[in-house]
């Protein structure tokens, strides 16, 4: 039985080439994924999730709310609900709602 004298070397080169191709493919997919995330953000940024209209910024005390002029929906950024509740004080409707939300 004749075997190739460089069988292990051929296998090593094949594995190296495969690893390089996989690394290149992963990098390309990551770049495409980042581009797709950016495209989606640009498409949906500051648009109403309910009706798709452009959101308007409204100032309410120290909080800037995102309001939809079409469906009148209101959206808050992270931490803004807590700021509203804290400014309303104990026993208010907002404070009661926050206690319910925190229990979940």
Backbone as ProteinMPNN parsed JSONL, in Angstrom:
{"seq_chain_A": "XXXXXXXXXXXXXXXXXXXXXXXXXXXXXXXXXXXXXXXXXXXXXXXXXXXXXXXXXXXXXXXXXXXXXXXXXXXXXXXXXXXXXXXXXXXXXXXXXXXXXXXX", "coords_chain_A": {"N_chain_A": [[0.83, -1.168, 0.0], [0.673, 2.095, -0.97], [1.36, 5.138, 0.44], [0.89, 8.652, 0.728], [3.75, 10.586, 1.25], [3.519, 13.022, 2.458], [1.119, 13.258, 3.814], [0.194, 14.145, 6.351], [1.112, 16.746, 6.257], [-0.345, 17.784, 4.081], [-2.904, 17.595, 5.15], [-2.667, 19.359, 7.307], [-2.255, 21.822, 5.959], [-4.687, 21.988, 4.601], [-6.483, 22.252, 6.789], [-5.588, 24.695, 7.837], [-6.17, 26.451, 5.701], [-8.949, 26.163, 5.641], [-9.646, 27.208, 8.157], [-8.835, 29.867, 7.781], [-10.615, 30.651, 5.726], [-13.052, 30.374, 7.077], [-12.728, 32.283, 9.11], [-12.585, 34.615, 7.557], [-15.152, 34.593, 6.384], [-16.745, 34.841, 8.687], [-15.99, 37.404, 9.537], [-16.92, 38.928, 7.358], [-19.687, 38.435, 7.592], [-20.187, 39.612, 10.067], [-19.648, 42.294, 9.489], [-21.658, 42.772, 7.583], [-23.86, 42.339, 9.23], [-23.622, 44.438, 11.078], [-23.951, 46.583, 9.347], [-26.57, 46.123, 8.534], [-27.933, 46.456, 10.985], [-27.461, 49.181, 11.399], [-28.813, 50.242, 9.165], [-31.468, 49.473, 9.763], [-31.836, 50.907, 12.122], [-31.677, 53.545, 11.186], [-33.921, 53.531, 9.569], [-36.074, 53.139, 11.348], [-35.693, 54.853, 13.479], [-36.896, 57.158, 15.777], [-39.56, 56.883, 14.973], [-42.985, 56.118, 15.286], [-43.823, 53.15, 16.953], [-46.311, 52.037, 16.753], [-47.952, 53.246, 14.678], [-46.158, 54.218, 12.803], [-45.585, 56.868, 12.193], [-43.61, 59.918, 12.277], [-42.012, 60.706, 15.307], [-42.522, 63.257, 17.785], [-40.737, 65.437, 19.972], [-41.545, 66.2, 23.271], [-41.436, 68.343, 26.016], [-41.645, 67.631, 29.415], [-41.548, 68.769, 32.363], [-38.516, 67.82, 33.653], [-38.171, 65.875, 31.839], [-37.932, 64.573, 28.564], [-40.327, 63.565, 26.446], [-41.28, 61.202, 23.917], [-43.634, 61.749, 21.546], [-46.354, 60.705, 19.564], [-47.81, 62.401, 16.969], [-49.942, 61.472, 15.48], [-51.3, 59.037, 16.51], [-51.254, 59.672, 19.138], [-49.658, 58.338, 20.957], [-47.331, 57.777, 23.649], [-43.925, 57.64, 24.412], [-41.246, 56.689, 26.505], [-37.826, 57.133, 27.405], [-35.197, 55.084, 28.83], [-35.294, 55.155, 32.338], [-36.776, 57.485, 32.492], [-39.456, 57.23, 33.3], [-39.17, 56.65, 36.013], [-38.114, 59.114, 36.859], [-40.314, 60.81, 36.43], [-42.147, 59.67, 38.216], [-40.839, 60.034, 40.678], [-40.863, 62.806, 40.838], [-43.562, 63.236, 41.127], [-44.263, 62.37, 43.644], [-45.01, 60.61, 46.801], [-47.739, 58.279, 47.04], [-49.051, 59.091, 44.768], [-50.675, 58.561, 41.585], [-48.802, 57.727, 39.638], [-46.703, 56.799, 41.238], [-47.89, 54.596, 42.471], [-48.315, 52.996, 40.201], [-45.655, 52.504, 39.468], [-44.789, 50.944, 41.645], [-46.288, 48.652, 41.186], [-45.211, 47.799, 38.737], [-42.557, 47.256, 39.472], [-42.808, 45.011, 41.09], [-43.112, 42.88, 39.383]], "CA_chain_A": [[0.0, 0.0, 0.0], [1.48, 3.296, -1.102], [0.749, 6.309, 1.071], [1.591, 9.891, 0.417], [4.695, 10.896, 2.32], [3.191, 14.299, 3.092], [-0.293, 13.237, 4.159], [-0.031, 15.018, 7.5], [1.345, 18.123, 5.823], [-1.508, 18.166, 3.276], [-4.03, 17.775, 6.074], [-2.395, 20.592, 8.06], [-2.502, 22.955, 5.052], [-6.129, 22.035, 4.375], [-7.099, 22.792, 8.013], [-5.234, 26.11, 7.915], [-6.961, 27.162, 4.694], [-10.338, 26.14, 6.096], [-9.752, 28.16, 9.258], [-8.748, 31.207, 7.205], [-11.871, 30.914, 5.027], [-14.102, 30.565, 8.08], [-12.5, 33.575, 9.766], [-12.953, 35.647, 6.588], [-16.603, 34.556, 6.278], [-17.292, 35.392, 9.932], [-15.757, 38.849, 9.508], [-17.851, 39.483, 6.372], [-21.031, 38.37, 8.16], [-20.257, 40.606, 11.136], [-19.73, 43.594, 8.828], [-23.002, 42.858, 7.018], [-24.802, 42.442, 10.344], [-23.531, 45.797, 11.606], [-24.551, 47.461, 8.346], [-28.021, 45.911, 8.597], [-28.403, 47.105, 12.211], [-27.438, 50.622, 11.147], [-29.886, 50.53, 8.223], [-32.732, 49.36, 10.481], [-31.928, 52.02, 13.062], [-31.986, 54.746, 10.414], [-35.272, 53.397, 9.052], [-37.084, 53.168, 12.407], [-35.338, 55.792, 14.54], [-37.855, 58.237, 16.045], [-40.839, 56.63, 14.329], [-43.946, 55.478, 16.178], [-43.89, 51.703, 16.745], [-47.697, 51.648, 16.525], [-48.485, 53.667, 13.374], [-45.06, 54.511, 11.887], [-45.387, 58.302, 11.975], [-42.436, 60.525, 12.906], [-42.281, 61.134, 16.676], [-42.147, 64.611, 18.179], [-40.237, 65.53, 21.349], [-42.287, 67.122, 24.128], [-40.794, 68.52, 27.314], [-42.551, 67.506, 30.556], [-40.637, 68.956, 33.489], [-37.132, 67.553, 33.264], [-38.192, 64.694, 30.974], [-38.337, 64.752, 27.173], [-41.103, 62.408, 26.006], [-41.494, 61.052, 22.484], [-45.086, 61.719, 21.357], [-46.795, 60.54, 18.177], [-48.899, 63.334, 16.678], [-51.036, 60.785, 14.808], [-52.073, 58.166, 17.399], [-51.11, 60.253, 20.486], [-48.883, 57.454, 21.82], [-46.235, 58.412, 24.377], [-42.835, 56.723, 24.701], [-40.232, 57.228, 27.408], [-36.527, 56.479, 27.38], [-34.843, 54.409, 30.077], [-35.146, 55.997, 33.52], [-37.65, 58.659, 32.491], [-40.64, 56.953, 34.111], [-38.749, 56.837, 37.401], [-37.983, 60.556, 37.101], [-41.672, 61.345, 36.528], [-42.745, 59.17, 39.462], [-40.187, 60.695, 41.809], [-41.306, 64.2, 40.911], [-44.978, 63.259, 41.491], [-44.366, 62.201, 45.094], [-45.601, 59.4, 47.365], [-49.185, 58.179, 47.018], [-49.624, 59.533, 43.495], [-51.018, 57.508, 40.637], [-47.569, 57.246, 39.017], [-45.948, 56.058, 42.244], [-48.587, 53.311, 42.597], [-48.008, 52.228, 38.985], [-44.261, 52.077, 39.53], [-44.704, 49.841, 42.606], [-46.83, 47.462, 40.514], [-44.234, 47.389, 37.723], [-41.345, 46.724, 40.115], [-43.109, 43.696, 41.673], [-43.061, 41.843, 38.338]], "C_chain_A": [[0.882, 1.24, 0.0], [0.707, 4.448, -0.452], [1.568, 7.531, 0.71], [2.547, 10.217, 1.566], [4.316, 12.173, 3.071], [1.725, 14.377, 3.504], [-0.593, 14.186, 5.32], [0.154, 16.483, 7.12], [0.166, 18.627, 4.986], [-2.718, 18.442, 4.165], [-3.865, 19.07, 6.87], [-2.708, 21.832, 7.207], [-4.0, 23.104, 4.806], [-6.849, 22.654, 5.584], [-6.811, 24.284, 8.133], [-6.056, 26.944, 6.921], [-8.429, 27.244, 5.099], [-10.555, 27.153, 7.22], [-9.701, 29.604, 8.748], [-10.042, 31.582, 6.486], [-13.01, 31.18, 6.016], [-13.963, 31.906, 8.792], [-12.917, 34.722, 8.846], [-14.476, 35.738, 6.457], [-17.263, 35.163, 7.518], [-17.139, 36.908, 9.974], [-16.715, 39.526, 8.529], [-19.277, 39.508, 6.915], [-21.21, 39.409, 9.263], [-20.397, 42.003, 10.539], [-21.124, 43.801, 8.235], [-24.042, 43.035, 8.112], [-24.807, 43.848, 10.925], [-24.16, 46.797, 10.634], [-26.077, 47.341, 8.366], [-28.617, 46.561, 9.847], [-28.469, 48.618, 12.027], [-28.571, 51.025, 10.21], [-31.248, 50.488, 8.922], [-32.924, 50.507, 11.463], [-32.304, 53.306, 12.327], [-33.423, 54.714, 9.904], [-36.327, 53.64, 10.131], [-36.836, 54.206, 13.488], [-36.342, 56.931, 14.609], [-39.124, 58.128, 15.21], [-41.71, 55.849, 15.312], [-43.989, 53.973, 15.911], [-45.311, 51.222, 16.439], [-48.164, 51.993, 15.105], [-47.405, 54.087, 12.369], [-44.801, 55.986, 11.613], [-44.135, 58.793, 12.709], [-42.82, 61.034, 14.29], [-41.812, 62.565, 16.905], [-41.682, 64.58, 19.633], [-41.052, 66.578, 22.095], [-41.62, 67.155, 25.487], [-41.866, 68.456, 28.402], [-41.691, 67.579, 31.816], [-39.206, 68.763, 33.022], [-37.027, 66.387, 32.284], [-38.641, 65.09, 29.57], [-39.024, 63.467, 26.713], [-41.17, 62.398, 24.486], [-42.995, 60.853, 22.29], [-45.394, 61.583, 19.875], [-47.96, 61.497, 17.922], [-50.122, 62.655, 16.05], [-51.903, 59.986, 15.787], [-52.021, 58.613, 18.858], [-50.414, 59.314, 21.472], [-47.721, 58.204, 22.448], [-45.199, 57.345, 24.706], [-41.782, 57.436, 25.528], [-38.946, 56.452, 27.232], [-36.256, 55.867, 28.746], [-34.664, 55.426, 31.202], [-36.101, 57.17, 33.585], [-38.92, 58.437, 33.304], [-40.318, 57.136, 35.592], [-38.632, 58.301, 37.77], [-39.363, 61.197, 37.264], [-42.307, 60.939, 37.849], [-42.152, 59.867, 40.673], [-40.641, 62.142, 41.948], [-42.765, 64.306, 41.327], [-45.183, 63.069, 42.996], [-45.07, 60.92, 45.495], [-47.119, 59.444, 47.25], [-49.83, 58.62, 45.72], [-49.929, 58.321, 42.619], [-49.753, 56.897, 40.035], [-46.75, 56.401, 39.985], [-46.561, 54.668, 42.433], [-48.294, 52.421, 41.397], [-46.579, 51.687, 39.017], [-44.092, 50.91, 40.507], [-45.22, 48.549, 41.979], [-45.826, 46.914, 39.502], [-43.015, 46.734, 38.363], [-41.574, 45.354, 40.741], [-42.954, 42.595, 40.651], [-41.684, 41.394, 38.068]], "O_chain_A": [[1.735, 1.408, 0.872], [-0.458, 4.687, -0.77], [2.764, 7.452, 0.429], [2.167, 10.124, 2.733], [4.753, 12.375, 4.205], [1.152, 15.467, 3.536], [-1.554, 14.953, 5.255], [-0.567, 17.353, 7.608], [-0.276, 19.764, 5.157], [-3.456, 19.404, 3.951], [-4.837, 19.795, 7.078], [-3.346, 22.772, 7.68], [-4.522, 24.219, 4.802], [-7.732, 23.494, 5.41], [-7.699, 25.056, 8.492], [-6.57, 28.008, 7.266], [-9.072, 28.278, 4.918], [-11.552, 27.875, 7.22], [-10.441, 30.461, 9.23], [-10.517, 32.71, 6.621], [-13.82, 32.086, 5.821], [-14.957, 32.585, 9.049], [-13.531, 35.689, 9.296], [-15.029, 36.837, 6.422], [-18.232, 35.913, 7.403], [-18.053, 37.616, 10.398], [-17.263, 40.585, 8.835], [-19.998, 40.487, 6.722], [-22.274, 40.018, 9.376], [-21.184, 42.81, 11.034], [-21.704, 44.878, 8.368], [-24.998, 43.792, 7.947], [-25.867, 44.392, 11.233], [-24.824, 47.745, 11.054], [-26.787, 48.338, 8.232], [-29.693, 47.155, 9.777], [-29.431, 49.258, 12.453], [-29.223, 52.044, 10.435], [-32.087, 51.362, 8.701], [-34.032, 51.02, 11.621], [-33.152, 54.066, 12.795], [-34.072, 55.756, 9.817], [-37.353, 54.269, 9.87], [-37.7, 54.417, 14.339], [-36.607, 57.592, 13.605], [-39.695, 59.134, 14.79], [-41.213, 55.019, 16.073], [-44.171, 53.558, 14.767], [-45.493, 50.119, 15.923], [-48.709, 51.137, 14.406], [-47.713, 54.291, 11.195], [-43.879, 56.317, 10.868], [-43.666, 58.152, 13.649], [-43.834, 61.715, 14.442], [-40.841, 63.022, 16.304], [-42.178, 63.785, 20.43], [-41.23, 67.698, 21.617], [-41.278, 66.113, 26.045], [-42.88, 69.149, 28.317], [-41.169, 66.563, 32.276], [-38.738, 69.45, 32.115], [-35.926, 65.96, 31.938], [-39.601, 65.841, 29.402], [-38.39, 62.417, 26.602], [-41.122, 63.448, 23.844], [-43.565, 59.894, 22.81], [-44.787, 62.248, 19.036], [-48.988, 61.409, 18.593], [-51.22, 63.21, 16.088], [-53.106, 60.227, 15.885], [-52.665, 58.011, 19.717], [-50.558, 59.47, 22.685], [-47.187, 59.146, 21.862], [-45.539, 56.277, 25.215], [-41.465, 58.604, 25.303], [-38.967, 55.256, 26.943], [-36.996, 56.103, 29.701], [-33.971, 56.43, 31.039], [-36.228, 57.797, 34.637], [-39.411, 59.372, 33.937], [-41.111, 57.713, 36.336], [-39.008, 58.695, 38.874], [-39.555, 62.037, 38.143], [-42.929, 61.759, 38.524], [-42.876, 60.249, 41.592], [-40.785, 62.644, 43.063], [-43.182, 65.349, 41.83], [-46.166, 63.554, 43.556], [-45.653, 60.227, 44.661], [-47.721, 60.513, 47.348], [-51.05, 58.53, 45.583], [-49.486, 57.206, 42.894], [-49.646, 55.675, 39.935], [-46.166, 55.392, 39.587], [-45.837, 53.678, 42.542], [-48.052, 51.224, 41.555], [-46.333, 50.543, 38.635], [-43.332, 49.983, 40.23], [-44.661, 47.476, 42.208], [-45.618, 45.703, 39.421], [-42.498, 45.749, 37.836], [-40.617, 44.599, 40.91], [-42.684, 41.456, 41.03], [-41.471, 40.529, 37.219]]}, "name": "protein", "num_of_chains": 1, "seq": "XXXXXXXXXXXXXXXXXXXXXXXXXXXXXXXXXXXXXXXXXXXXXXXXXXXXXXXXXXXXXXXXXXXXXXXXXXXXXXXXXXXXXXXXXXXXXXXXXXXXXXXX"}
